[in-house]
Amino acid sequence: MRKPFVAGNWKMNTDNHSSVSLADEIASATFGIVSHGIHVAVIPPFVYLQAVTRVLSASNVAVGAQDVYHESNGAFTGEISASMLKDVGCVYVLCGHSERRHVIGETDELISKKVAAAIRGGLLPIFCVGELLAEREASQTTEVVTRQIRSGLAGLSAEKVSAVTIAYEPVWAIGTGLTASPQQAQEVHAMIRKLLGEMYDAQLADEIRILYGGSVKPGNAAELMCERDVDGLLVGGASLNANDFVAIIRAAV
Ligand code: PGA
């Protein structure tokens, strides 16, 4: 049985005060829900990780980071390693988020190093994949997502990959208000699960969680979660509002 998982990616938002109050509101509002068998995480900016971890220490809400560097330490100005993230209480880390791929310019090869480094460092990667609008319109979704998955997980054993959560986030649906229909999401999720079965084995494919992300809101969360291969949600904008985020969590239970 795959336990539902809802993660809130705060991106480059919040400040010292609001990151703590948002985390606090989410922790209190989800106190009873999280025991129902759902995993919940918030993913604040690096600089607020420690403050947020402190606020959430007595809750069931885990903390993740938005990125990680693949080297463990040394002369890599501006970068943060997996052991540093672990040290401040992170459990999860996003790897290959579409904004890292398409705004910052991360390549499949770099993302693959980050996924491996995260696992090596004892973090649970949330590995993001998804096609651009032009790629969907050119019927290249399967090809693009297959390439991203094969490359991102290259060289990793089934045991290592069992630490990974996949997030399918069609780029055209992120922050645009356009959501993939539940059927569109299901189609790609099923394709990803089949691919993982071919790359590894049926058990891994059956157990790995695949989240959907892209303009998830309280109003569409439940219908997305009804799909057989949608195991959870990666929420951006709506995770910055405690009421909306909690409504999404409730819809996912
Ligand atoms: P959005 O972002 O919910 O604001 O579309 C999702 C994401 O980028 O993870």
Residues whose N, C-alpha, C, O or C-beta is under 5 A from the ligand:
A	BS01	PGA	N9 A173 I174 G175 T176 G213 G214 S215 V216 L234 V235 G236 G237 A238
